[in-house]
Amino acid sequence: MSSPTKEFLDKFFELCREFQEEIPAYKMAEIFRDYADRLDG
């Protein structure tokens, strides 16, 4: 049985692959930084 973290990462990377042609990697990174900032703040 998979751990919740592994399942999350698998789904997360699948989602990133799905959108990588529409959203540039630098923009995805910016979105993830913004999300992390919101979690911290």
N, C-alpha and C positions, 0 to 999 in steps of 0.2 A: 504494500500500500504506500502511496506517495505521501510525502509530508505536505502540509498546507503551503509551506514556503516554495517547494519545488513546483507544486501545481500552479501557484500564483506566477512564478517566473516563467513557466512554460506558456501560460496564457498571455502574459505580458509581452514576451518576445514574439509570439504569434501575432498579436495585435500590432506591434511595431513593424513587423515584416509586411503585414497587410497594408499599412499606410505609408511605407517608406517611399513609394513612388510619388505620392501626393504631398507629403510633408518632409522637407529636407531634415537630415539628421541633426543639424545645428539647431533647428527650430524645435525638434522633439526634445533635445537636451535643455533648451531654454524653458520649455513647458515643465519638464521634470524638476528643474531647479526651482521654478516658481512654486511648484507643488510642495517640494521639500521645505521651502521657506515658510509656507503656510502651516505646515505641520509643526515647525519649530516655534512659530510665533503666535 
